[in-house]
Amino acid sequence: MAEVTLRIGDRDHRVGCADGQEAHLIWLGKLVAGRWDAAQRASGGVNGERTMLLIALMLADALNDAEARAPTGEHPLLGQLADRLEALATALEQDAPNA
């Protein structure tokens, strides 16, 4: 199993992934990190957990919009993407130190 370090906000998160999936996980991490500043402003800078929740909601909203625009045959693919995003969120939650 491979491991990558994702920089999201001001913290590094070490996340395990299948060998060969490192670049994909890094790309997903950049999607999350790219929404950090907006989510942190929206959360009032309260805490990282709330900021991550807002990022998850932003990504879920984008996924919902993509599903609404997608031809019917593409919905299973978007469902798989949603599953992968959920797995990533779970991995990040498990990796975060207790606050």
Biopython code that builds the backbone (N, CA, C, O; Angstrom):
import numpy as np
from Bio.PDB.StructureBuilder import StructureBuilder

atoms = [
    (1, "MET", "N", (0.839, -1.172, 0.000)),
    (1, "MET", "CA", (0.000, 0.000, 0.000)),
    (1, "MET", "C", (0.887, 1.238, 0.000)),
    (1, "MET", "O", (1.869, 1.329, 0.736)),
    (2, "ALA", "N", (0.508, 2.183, -0.846)),
    (2, "ALA", "CA", (1.244, 3.434, -0.957)),
    (2, "ALA", "C", (0.682, 4.452, 0.030)),
    (2, "ALA", "O", (-0.398, 4.258, 0.588)),
    (3, "GLU", "N", (1.406, 5.511, 0.233)),
    (3, "GLU", "CA", (0.965, 6.579, 1.118)),
    (3, "GLU", "C", (1.366, 7.909, 0.512)),
    (3, "GLU", "O", (2.471, 8.061, -0.009)),
    (4, "VAL", "N", (0.455, 8.876, 0.584)),
    (4, "VAL", "CA", (0.764, 10.219, 0.109)),
    (4, "VAL", "C", (0.455, 11.205, 1.226)),
    (4, "VAL", "O", (-0.318, 10.911, 2.138)),
    (5, "THR", "N", (1.063, 12.363, 1.141)),
    (5, "THR", "CA", (0.790, 13.429, 2.086)),
    (5, "THR", "C", (0.071, 14.542, 1.339)),
    (5, "THR", "O", (0.572, 15.074, 0.349)),
    (6, "LEU", "N", (-1.114, 14.881, 1.833)),
    (6, "LEU", "CA", (-1.908, 15.940, 1.232)),
    (6, "LEU", "C", (-1.838, 17.165, 2.133)),
    (6, "LEU", "O", (-2.045, 17.067, 3.343)),
    (7, "ARG", "N", (-1.551, 18.302, 1.548)),
    (7, "ARG", "CA", (-1.519, 19.567, 2.298)),
    (7, "ARG", "C", (-2.864, 20.252, 2.072)),
    (7, "ARG", "O", (-3.167, 20.699, 0.966)),
    (8, "ILE", "N", (-3.656, 20.326, 3.122)),
    (8, "ILE", "CA", (-4.969, 20.954, 3.044)),
    (8, "ILE", "C", (-5.027, 21.992, 4.149)),
    (8, "ILE", "O", (-4.887, 21.676, 5.331)),
    (9, "GLY", "N", (-5.236, 23.227, 3.745)),
    (9, "GLY", "CA", (-5.170, 24.316, 4.716)),
    (9, "GLY", "C", (-3.761, 24.430, 5.221)),
    (9, "GLY", "O", (-2.816, 24.506, 4.436)),
    (10, "ASP", "N", (-3.612, 24.444, 6.519)),
    (10, "ASP", "CA", (-2.285, 24.565, 7.101)),
    (10, "ASP", "C", (-1.796, 23.251, 7.692)),
    (10, "ASP", "O", (-0.875, 23.245, 8.509)),
    (11, "ARG", "N", (-2.408, 22.126, 7.287)),
    (11, "ARG", "CA", (-2.045, 20.830, 7.863)),
    (11, "ARG", "C", (-1.723, 19.806, 6.791)),
    (11, "ARG", "O", (-2.281, 19.825, 5.694)),
    (12, "ASP", "N", (-0.820, 18.922, 7.132)),
    (12, "ASP", "CA", (-0.501, 17.785, 6.280)),
    (12, "ASP", "C", (-1.305, 16.583, 6.752)),
    (12, "ASP", "O", (-1.453, 16.357, 7.952)),
    (13, "HIS", "N", (-1.824, 15.814, 5.797)),
    (13, "HIS", "CA", (-2.600, 14.611, 6.094)),
    (13, "HIS", "C", (-1.974, 13.451, 5.331)),
    (13, "HIS", "O", (-1.902, 13.479, 4.102)),
    (14, "ARG", "N", (-1.530, 12.448, 6.045)),
    (14, "ARG", "CA", (-0.980, 11.251, 5.407)),
    (14, "ARG", "C", (-2.128, 10.286, 5.155)),
    (14, "ARG", "O", (-2.874, 9.930, 6.067)),
    (15, "VAL", "N", (-2.255, 9.870, 3.890)),
    (15, "VAL", "CA", (-3.373, 9.027, 3.489)),
    (15, "VAL", "C", (-2.847, 7.833, 2.707)),
    (15, "VAL", "O", (-2.035, 7.992, 1.796)),
    (16, "GLY", "N", (-3.302, 6.649, 3.057)),
    (16, "GLY", "CA", (-2.929, 5.451, 2.339)),
    (16, "GLY", "C", (-3.791, 5.273, 1.105)),
    (16, "GLY", "O", (-4.941, 5.712, 1.066)),
    (17, "CYS", "N", (-3.224, 4.622, 0.091)),
    (17, "CYS", "CA", (-3.967, 4.345, -1.133)),
    (17, "CYS", "C", (-3.342, 3.126, -1.808)),
    (17, "CYS", "O", (-2.240, 2.702, -1.462)),
    (18, "ALA", "N", (-4.062, 2.579, -2.764)),
    (18, "ALA", "CA", (-3.546, 1.444, -3.520)),
    (18, "ALA", "C", (-2.331, 1.884, -4.329)),
    (18, "ALA", "O", (-2.266, 3.017, -4.804)),
    (19, "ASP", "N", (-1.379, 0.983, -4.478)),
    (19, "ASP", "CA", (-0.208, 1.289, -5.308)),
    (19, "ASP", "C", (-0.666, 1.720, -6.696)),
    (19, "ASP", "O", (-1.559, 1.112, -7.287)),
    (20, "GLY", "N", (-0.046, 2.767, -7.200)),
    (20, "GLY", "CA", (-0.384, 3.277, -8.524)),
    (20, "GLY", "C", (-1.471, 4.344, -8.502)),
    (20, "GLY", "O", (-1.739, 4.965, -9.531)),
    (21, "GLN", "N", (-2.095, 4.567, -7.362)),
    (21, "GLN", "CA", (-3.178, 5.552, -7.255)),
    (21, "GLN", "C", (-2.715, 6.872, -6.635)),
    (21, "GLN", "O", (-3.527, 7.758, -6.367)),
    (22, "GLU", "N", (-1.422, 6.992, -6.414)),
    (22, "GLU", "CA", (-0.900, 8.170, -5.730)),
    (22, "GLU", "C", (-1.249, 9.473, -6.461)),
    (22, "GLU", "O", (-1.724, 10.420, -5.833)),
    (23, "ALA", "N", (-1.023, 9.530, -7.761)),
    (23, "ALA", "CA", (-1.273, 10.759, -8.522)),
    (23, "ALA", "C", (-2.751, 11.132, -8.473)),
    (23, "ALA", "O", (-3.103, 12.307, -8.366)),
    (24, "HIS", "N", (-3.607, 10.126, -8.552)),
    (24, "HIS", "CA", (-5.046, 10.398, -8.504)),
    (24, "HIS", "C", (-5.444, 10.959, -7.138)),
    (24, "HIS", "O", (-6.232, 11.902, -7.059)),
    (25, "LEU", "N", (-4.912, 10.391, -6.085)),
    (25, "LEU", "CA", (-5.228, 10.869, -4.739)),
    (25, "LEU", "C", (-4.692, 12.284, -4.530)),
    (25, "LEU", "O", (-5.350, 13.113, -3.900)),
    (26, "ILE", "N", (-3.517, 12.557, -5.051)),
    (26, "ILE", "CA", (-2.964, 13.912, -4.955)),
    (26, "ILE", "C", (-3.874, 14.902, -5.684)),
    (26, "ILE", "O", (-4.119, 16.003, -5.193)),
    (27, "TRP", "N", (-4.376, 14.504, -6.860)),
    (27, "TRP", "CA", (-5.290, 15.359, -7.620)),
    (27, "TRP", "C", (-6.565, 15.623, -6.811)),
    (27, "TRP", "O", (-7.037, 16.759, -6.755)),
    (28, "LEU", "N", (-7.122, 14.584, -6.188)),
    (28, "LEU", "CA", (-8.310, 14.759, -5.357)),
    (28, "LEU", "C", (-8.009, 15.679, -4.174)),
    (28, "LEU", "O", (-8.828, 16.525, -3.812)),
    (29, "GLY", "N", (-6.841, 15.509, -3.581)),
    (29, "GLY", "CA", (-6.441, 16.384, -2.483)),
    (29, "GLY", "C", (-6.371, 17.838, -2.910)),
    (29, "GLY", "O", (-6.717, 18.734, -2.139)),
    (30, "LYS", "N", (-5.924, 18.078, -4.139)),
    (30, "LYS", "CA", (-5.870, 19.451, -4.654)),
    (30, "LYS", "C", (-7.275, 20.019, -4.842)),
    (30, "LYS", "O", (-7.489, 21.216, -4.650)),
    (31, "LEU", "N", (-8.233, 19.171, -5.216)),
    (31, "LEU", "CA", (-9.623, 19.633, -5.315)),
    (31, "LEU", "C", (-10.124, 20.103, -3.958)),
    (31, "LEU", "O", (-10.785, 21.137, -3.855)),
    (32, "VAL", "N", (-9.807, 19.342, -2.925)),
    (32, "VAL", "CA", (-10.211, 19.710, -1.566)),
    (32, "VAL", "C", (-9.468, 20.969, -1.129)),
    (32, "VAL", "O", (-10.084, 21.917, -0.641)),
    (33, "ALA", "N", (-8.158, 20.983, -1.299)),
    (33, "ALA", "CA", (-7.338, 22.117, -0.862)),
    (33, "ALA", "C", (-7.740, 23.409, -1.579)),
    (33, "ALA", "O", (-7.659, 24.494, -1.004)),
    (34, "GLY", "N", (-8.167, 23.286, -2.820)),
    (34, "GLY", "CA", (-8.573, 24.462, -3.587)),
    (34, "GLY", "C", (-9.825, 25.138, -3.048)),
    (34, "GLY", "O", (-10.101, 26.292, -3.374)),
    (35, "ARG", "N", (-10.574, 24.431, -2.236)),
    (35, "ARG", "CA", (-11.786, 24.996, -1.650)),
    (35, "ARG", "C", (-11.583, 25.415, -0.189)),
    (35, "ARG", "O", (-12.505, 25.926, 0.447)),
    (36, "TRP", "N", (-10.392, 25.199, 0.331)),
    (36, "TRP", "CA", (-10.134, 25.460, 1.746)),
    (36, "TRP", "C", (-10.409, 26.903, 2.146)),
    (36, "TRP", "O", (-11.137, 27.146, 3.109)),
    (37, "ASP", "N", (-9.839, 27.863, 1.423)),
    (37, "ASP", "CA", (-9.969, 29.264, 1.826)),
    (37, "ASP", "C", (-11.428, 29.701, 1.871)),
    (37, "ASP", "O", (-11.852, 30.338, 2.836)),
    (38, "ALA", "N", (-12.197, 29.368, 0.845)),
    (38, "ALA", "CA", (-13.612, 29.758, 0.815)),
    (38, "ALA", "C", (-14.380, 29.093, 1.952)),
    (38, "ALA", "O", (-15.207, 29.730, 2.604)),
    (39, "ALA", "N", (-14.107, 27.813, 2.188)),
    (39, "ALA", "CA", (-14.806, 27.086, 3.255)),
    (39, "ALA", "C", (-14.416, 27.628, 4.627)),
    (39, "ALA", "O", (-15.255, 27.712, 5.524)),
    (40, "GLN", "N", (-13.164, 27.992, 4.792)),
    (40, "GLN", "CA", (-12.726, 28.528, 6.084)),
    (40, "GLN", "C", (-13.378, 29.879, 6.355)),
    (40, "GLN", "O", (-13.777, 30.166, 7.484)),
    (41, "ARG", "N", (-13.486, 30.706, 5.321)),
    (41, "ARG", "CA", (-14.172, 31.994, 5.490)),
    (41, "ARG", "C", (-15.645, 31.753, 5.849)),
    (41, "ARG", "O", (-16.193, 32.414, 6.732)),
    (42, "ALA", "N", (-16.275, 30.801, 5.156)),
    (42, "ALA", "CA", (-17.694, 30.512, 5.401)),
    (42, "ALA", "C", (-17.926, 29.958, 6.805)),
    (42, "ALA", "O", (-18.976, 30.191, 7.404)),
    (43, "SER", "N", (-16.943, 29.224, 7.324)),
    (43, "SER", "CA", (-17.088, 28.640, 8.657)),
    (43, "SER", "C", (-16.719, 29.633, 9.753)),
    (43, "SER", "O", (-16.875, 29.339, 10.939)),
    (44, "GLY", "N", (-16.236, 30.792, 9.366)),
    (44, "GLY", "CA", (-15.812, 31.778, 10.351)),
    (44, "GLY", "C", (-14.489, 31.402, 10.997)),
    (44, "GLY", "O", (-14.122, 31.949, 12.037)),
    (45, "GLY", "N", (-13.771, 30.465, 10.378)),
    (45, "GLY", "CA", (-12.488, 30.043, 10.921)),
    (45, "GLY", "C", (-12.617, 29.312, 12.243)),
    (45, "GLY", "O", (-11.655, 29.233, 13.007)),
    (46, "VAL", "N", (-13.811, 28.772, 12.521)),
    (46, "VAL", "CA", (-14.074, 28.138, 13.811)),
    (46, "VAL", "C", (-13.142, 26.958, 14.057)),
    (46, "VAL", "O", (-12.415, 26.934, 15.050)),
    (47, "ASN", "N", (-13.162, 25.980, 13.153)),
    (47, "ASN", "CA", (-12.256, 24.837, 13.314)),
    (47, "ASN", "C", (-12.121, 24.084, 11.995)),
    (47, "ASN", "O", (-12.915, 24.264, 11.072)),
    (48, "GLY", "N", (-11.110, 23.249, 11.932)),
    (48, "GLY", "CA", (-10.842, 22.498, 10.712)),
    (48, "GLY", "C", (-11.931, 21.509, 10.369)),
    (48, "GLY", "O", (-12.209, 21.274, 9.193)),
    (49, "GLU", "N", (-12.555, 20.923, 11.385)),
    (49, "GLU", "CA", (-13.608, 19.934, 11.132)),
    (49, "GLU", "C", (-14.790, 20.577, 10.408)),
    (49, "GLU", "O", (-15.314, 20.020, 9.443)),
    (50, "ARG", "N", (-15.198, 21.734, 10.873)),
    (50, "ARG", "CA", (-16.319, 22.436, 10.223)),
    (50, "ARG", "C", (-15.926, 22.870, 8.814)),
    (50, "ARG", "O", (-16.738, 22.800, 7.891)),
    (51, "THR", "N", (-14.690, 23.315, 8.651)),
    (51, "THR", "CA", (-14.215, 23.711, 7.327)),
    (51, "THR", "C", (-14.248, 22.519, 6.382)),
    (51, "THR", "O", (-14.676, 22.652, 5.236)),
    (52, "MET", "N", (-13.797, 21.347, 6.848)),
    (52, "MET", "CA", (-13.832, 20.149, 6.003)),
    (52, "MET", "C", (-15.272, 19.756, 5.663)),
    (52, "MET", "O", (-15.543, 19.298, 4.553)),
    (53, "LEU", "N", (-16.193, 19.932, 6.609)),
    (53, "LEU", "CA", (-17.596, 19.653, 6.344)),
    (53, "LEU", "C", (-18.103, 20.550, 5.218)),
    (53, "LEU", "O", (-18.789, 20.082, 4.309)),
    (54, "LEU", "N", (-17.769, 21.819, 5.276)),
    (54, "LEU", "CA", (-18.204, 22.738, 4.228)),
    (54, "LEU", "C", (-17.588, 22.381, 2.884)),
    (54, "LEU", "O", (-18.249, 22.503, 1.852)),
    (55, "ILE", "N", (-16.337, 21.943, 2.878)),
    (55, "ILE", "CA", (-15.713, 21.499, 1.630)),
    (55, "ILE", "C", (-16.466, 20.292, 1.084)),
    (55, "ILE", "O", (-16.740, 20.222, -0.114)),
    (56, "ALA", "N", (-16.802, 19.340, 1.954)),
    (56, "ALA", "CA", (-17.553, 18.162, 1.522)),
    (56, "ALA", "C", (-18.891, 18.578, 0.921)),
    (56, "ALA", "O", (-19.318, 18.023, -0.091)),
    (57, "LEU", "N", (-19.549, 19.549, 1.538)),
    (57, "LEU", "CA", (-20.822, 20.021, 1.002)),
    (57, "LEU", "C", (-20.638, 20.719, -0.342)),
    (57, "LEU", "O", (-21.468, 20.560, -1.237)),
    (58, "MET", "N", (-19.561, 21.492, -0.494)),
    (58, "MET", "CA", (-19.279, 22.135, -1.782)),
    (58, "MET", "C", (-19.073, 21.087, -2.875)),
    (58, "MET", "O", (-19.605, 21.213, -3.978)),
    (59, "LEU", "N", (-18.296, 20.053, -2.553)),
    (59, "LEU", "CA", (-18.032, 19.002, -3.535)),
    (59, "LEU", "C", (-19.300, 18.200, -3.837)),
    (59, "LEU", "O", (-19.537, 17.811, -4.981)),
    (60, "ALA", "N", (-20.108, 17.958, -2.809)),
    (60, "ALA", "CA", (-21.369, 17.248, -3.026)),
    (60, "ALA", "C", (-22.297, 18.077, -3.909)),
    (60, "ALA", "O", (-22.992, 17.525, -4.762)),
    (61, "ASP", "N", (-22.316, 19.383, -3.716)),
    (61, "ASP", "CA", (-23.136, 20.259, -4.543)),
    (61, "ASP", "C", (-22.664, 20.221, -5.996)),
    (61, "ASP", "O", (-23.476, 20.156, -6.919)),
    (62, "ALA", "N", (-21.346, 20.261, -6.191)),
    (62, "ALA", "CA", (-20.798, 20.181, -7.548)),
    (62, "ALA", "C", (-21.139, 18.835, -8.191)),
    (62, "ALA", "O", (-21.472, 18.780, -9.375)),
    (63, "LEU", "N", (-21.060, 17.763, -7.424)),
    (63, "LEU", "CA", (-21.417, 16.440, -7.926)),
    (63, "LEU", "C", (-22.892, 16.390, -8.285)),
    (63, "LEU", "O", (-23.262, 15.843, -9.324)),
    (64, "ASN", "N", (-23.735, 16.955, -7.435)),
    (64, "ASN", "CA", (-25.162, 16.993, -7.710)),
    (64, "ASN", "C", (-25.452, 17.748, -9.005)),
    (64, "ASN", "O", (-26.261, 17.302, -9.818)),
    (65, "ASP", "N", (-24.795, 18.883, -9.196)),
    (65, "ASP", "CA", (-24.969, 19.645, -10.436)),
    (65, "ASP", "C", (-24.530, 18.832, -11.644)),
    (65, "ASP", "O", (-25.197, 18.836, -12.679)),
    (66, "ALA", "N", (-23.401, 18.130, -11.509)),
    (66, "ALA", "CA", (-22.897, 17.311, -12.621)),
    (66, "ALA", "C", (-23.871, 16.173, -12.932)),
    (66, "ALA", "O", (-24.094, 15.851, -14.099)),
    (67, "GLU", "N", (-24.447, 15.568, -11.905)),
    (67, "GLU", "CA", (-25.421, 14.497, -12.125)),
    (67, "GLU", "C", (-26.662, 15.023, -12.828)),
    (67, "GLU", "O", (-27.228, 14.346, -13.686)),
    (68, "ALA", "N", (-27.079, 16.214, -12.469)),
    (68, "ALA", "CA", (-28.273, 16.797, -13.086)),
    (68, "ALA", "C", (-28.045, 17.076, -14.568)),
    (68, "ALA", "O", (-28.982, 17.002, -15.363)),
    (69, "ARG", "N", (-26.818, 17.395, -14.943)),
    (69, "ARG", "CA", (-26.496, 17.697, -16.346)),
    (69, "ARG", "C", (-26.114, 16.461, -17.145)),
    (69, "ARG", "O", (-26.119, 16.495, -18.375)),
    (70, "ALA", "N", (-25.784, 15.368, -16.462)),
    (70, "ALA", "CA", (-25.254, 14.181, -17.145)),
    (70, "ALA", "C", (-26.365, 13.393, -17.821)),
    (70, "ALA", "O", (-27.473, 13.282, -17.297)),
    (71, "PRO", "N", (-26.052, 12.840, -19.006)),
    (71, "PRO", "CA", (-26.992, 11.897, -19.626)),
    (71, "PRO", "C", (-27.199, 10.709, -18.676)),
    (71, "PRO", "O", (-26.328, 10.404, -17.861)),
    (72, "THR", "N", (-28.328, 10.058, -18.782)),
    (72, "THR", "CA", (-28.691, 8.983, -17.867)),
    (72, "THR", "C", (-27.599, 7.937, -17.718)),
    (72, "THR", "O", (-27.375, 7.458, -16.607)),
    (73, "GLY", "N", (-26.927, 7.570, -18.764)),
    (73, "GLY", "CA", (-25.900, 6.533, -18.710)),
    (73, "GLY", "C", (-24.682, 6.906, -17.892)),
    (73, "GLY", "O", (-23.918, 6.027, -17.493)),
    (74, "GLU", "N", (-24.482, 8.190, -17.631)),
    (74, "GLU", "CA", (-23.306, 8.628, -16.887)),
    (74, "GLU", "C", (-23.543, 8.656, -15.375)),
    (74, "GLU", "O", (-22.598, 8.849, -14.611)),
    (75, "HIS", "N", (-24.774, 8.468, -14.937)),
    (75, "HIS", "CA", (-25.068, 8.512, -13.503)),
    (75, "HIS", "C", (-24.304, 7.467, -12.703)),
    (75, "HIS", "O", (-23.819, 7.782, -11.616)),
    (76, "PRO", "N", (-24.173, 6.197, -13.208)),
    (76, "PRO", "CA", (-23.378, 5.230, -12.420)),
    (76, "PRO", "C", (-21.941, 5.684, -12.207)),
    (76, "PRO", "O", (-21.375, 5.464, -11.136)),
    (77, "LEU", "N", (-21.343, 6.317, -13.217)),
    (77, "LEU", "CA", (-19.972, 6.819, -13.086)),
    (77, "LEU", "C", (-19.894, 7.890, -12.011)),
    (77, "LEU", "O", (-18.957, 7.903, -11.213)),
    (78, "LEU", "N", (-20.865, 8.781, -11.983)),
    (78, "LEU", "CA", (-20.869, 9.824, -10.970)),
    (78, "LEU", "C", (-21.122, 9.241, -9.586)),
    (78, "LEU", "O", (-20.603, 9.755, -8.596)),
    (79, "GLY", "N", (-21.905, 8.185, -9.506)),
    (79, "GLY", "CA", (-22.109, 7.502, -8.233)),
    (79, "GLY", "C", (-20.819, 6.901, -7.726)),
    (79, "GLY", "O", (-20.531, 6.947, -6.530)),
    (80, "GLN", "N", (-20.032, 6.332, -8.643)),
    (80, "GLN", "CA", (-18.731, 5.773, -8.258)),
    (80, "GLN", "C", (-17.815, 6.886, -7.760)),
    (80, "GLN", "O", (-17.074, 6.698, -6.796)),
    (81, "LEU", "N", (-17.865, 8.041, -8.413)),
    (81, "LEU", "CA", (-17.056, 9.182, -7.975)),
    (81, "LEU", "C", (-17.482, 9.609, -6.572)),
    (81, "LEU", "O", (-16.637, 9.903, -5.726)),
    (82, "ALA", "N", (-18.782, 9.641, -6.329)),
    (82, "ALA", "CA", (-19.276, 10.002, -4.997)),
    (82, "ALA", "C", (-18.768, 9.011, -3.954)),
    (82, "ALA", "O", (-18.365, 9.411, -2.862)),
    (83, "ASP", "N", (-18.785, 7.724, -4.285)),
    (83, "ASP", "CA", (-18.286, 6.705, -3.361)),
    (83, "ASP", "C", (-16.810, 6.932, -3.052)),
    (83, "ASP", "O", (-16.380, 6.803, -1.905)),
    (84, "ARG", "N", (-16.036, 7.272, -4.088)),
    (84, "ARG", "CA", (-14.600, 7.507, -3.882)),
    (84, "ARG", "C", (-14.364, 8.738, -3.016)),
    (84, "ARG", "O", (-13.470, 8.741, -2.170)),
    (85, "LEU", "N", (-15.168, 9.792, -3.227)),
    (85, "LEU", "CA", (-15.029, 10.993, -2.402)),
    (85, "LEU", "C", (-15.392, 10.696, -0.949)),
    (85, "LEU", "O", (-14.751, 11.206, -0.029)),
    (86, "GLU", "N", (-16.418, 9.874, -0.743)),
    (86, "GLU", "CA", (-16.788, 9.496, 0.614)),
    (86, "GLU", "C", (-15.659, 8.704, 1.279)),
    (86, "GLU", "O", (-15.360, 8.907, 2.456)),
    (87, "ALA", "N", (-15.036, 7.801, 0.518)),
    (87, "ALA", "CA", (-13.930, 7.012, 1.066)),
    (87, "ALA", "C", (-12.755, 7.918, 1.426)),
    (87, "ALA", "O", (-12.101, 7.711, 2.448)),
    (88, "LEU", "N", (-12.488, 8.915, 0.594)),
    (88, "LEU", "CA", (-11.414, 9.865, 0.879)),
    (88, "LEU", "C", (-11.729, 10.655, 2.144)),
    (88, "LEU", "O", (-10.857, 10.847, 2.992)),
    (89, "ALA", "N", (-12.969, 11.113, 2.274)),
    (89, "ALA", "CA", (-13.359, 11.859, 3.464)),
    (89, "ALA", "C", (-13.206, 11.004, 4.718)),
    (89, "ALA", "O", (-12.755, 11.489, 5.756)),
    (90, "THR", "N", (-13.578, 9.748, 4.618)),
    (90, "THR", "CA", (-13.438, 8.836, 5.757)),
    (90, "THR", "C", (-11.973, 8.656, 6.125)),
    (90, "THR", "O", (-11.613, 8.672, 7.302)),
    (91, "ALA", "N", (-11.128, 8.484, 5.107)),
    (91, "ALA", "CA", (-9.697, 8.317, 5.365)),
    (91, "ALA", "C", (-9.119, 9.556, 6.038)),
    (91, "ALA", "O", (-8.306, 9.443, 6.956)),
    (92, "LEU", "N", (-9.533, 10.734, 5.587)),
    (92, "LEU", "CA", (-9.032, 11.967, 6.186)),
    (92, "LEU", "C", (-9.527, 12.112, 7.627)),
    (92, "LEU", "O", (-8.784, 12.570, 8.495)),
    (93, "GLU", "N", (-10.777, 11.724, 7.881)),
    (93, "GLU", "CA", (-11.308, 11.807, 9.232)),
    (93, "GLU", "C", (-10.536, 10.870, 10.168)),
    (93, "GLU", "O", (-10.239, 11.231, 11.307)),
    (94, "GLN", "N", (-10.215, 9.678, 9.688)),
    (94, "GLN", "CA", (-9.506, 8.709, 10.513)),
    (94, "GLN", "C", (-8.076, 9.137, 10.767)),
    (94, "GLN", "O", (-7.496, 8.802, 11.799)),
    (95, "ASP", "N", (-7.505, 9.880, 9.825)),
    (95, "ASP", "CA", (-6.118, 10.315, 9.934)),
    (95, "ASP", "C", (-5.963, 11.545, 10.806)),
    (95, "ASP", "O", (-4.876, 11.806, 11.323)),
    (96, "ALA", "N", (-7.048, 12.312, 10.977)),
    (96, "ALA", "CA", (-6.968, 13.558, 11.748)),
    (96, "ALA", "C", (-6.783, 13.244, 13.231)),
    (96, "ALA", "O", (-7.452, 12.361, 13.768)),
    (97, "PRO", "N", (-5.875, 13.965, 13.893)),
    (97, "PRO", "CA", (-5.705, 13.766, 15.338)),
    (97, "PRO", "C", (-6.931, 14.234, 16.085)),
    (97, "PRO", "O", (-7.630, 15.138, 15.626)),
    (98, "ASN", "N", (-7.201, 13.639, 17.215)),
    (98, "ASN", "CA", (-8.349, 14.051, 18.024)),
    (98, "ASN", "C", (-8.120, 15.456, 18.533)),
    (98, "ASN", "O", (-7.046, 15.786, 19.037)),
    (99, "ALA", "N", (-9.156, 16.285, 18.393)),
    (99, "ALA", "CA", (-9.032, 17.688, 18.833)),
    (99, "ALA", "C", (-9.643, 17.868, 20.198)),
    (99, "ALA", "O", (-9.636, 18.976, 20.735)),
]
sb = StructureBuilder()
sb.init_structure("model")
sb.init_model(0)
sb.init_chain("A")
sb.init_seg("    ")
for serial, (resi, resn, name, xyz) in enumerate(atoms, 1):
    if name == "N":
        sb.init_residue(resn, " ", resi, " ")
    sb.init_atom(name, np.array(xyz, "f"), 0.0, 1.0, " ", f" {name:<3s}", serial, name[0])
structure = sb.get_structure()
